[in-house]
Amino acid sequence: MENQDQVHVFATWKVKQGEIDKVLDLLKTVRKESLRESGNLFYKIHQSNTDSNTLILFEGYISDTAVEAHRNTAHFQDLVIGKIVPLLEKREIVLTTPLN
């Protein structure tokens, strides 16, 4: 797979006060299910060193189509959109192309 087809996703989530444990617990399942997707390359969860309520997800997919497929999965719709997003103050997503 050529690198220029890959899409890397950086999602920054600011979690509402008191909800970080619940979000991290839900994310374990989202990560496990996402890694099973045929188009997923990796799914990494990072927590800010200066603000424990800020999470950065670093995800890799083989193509735009794989990102779209990810967003249409049951685990994304049910857990991310249905359960996690209501627990967030802010959510920013940047789709990138890795450069060599």
Order of alpha helices (4+ residues) and beta strands (2+ residues): beta-alpha-beta-beta-alpha-beta
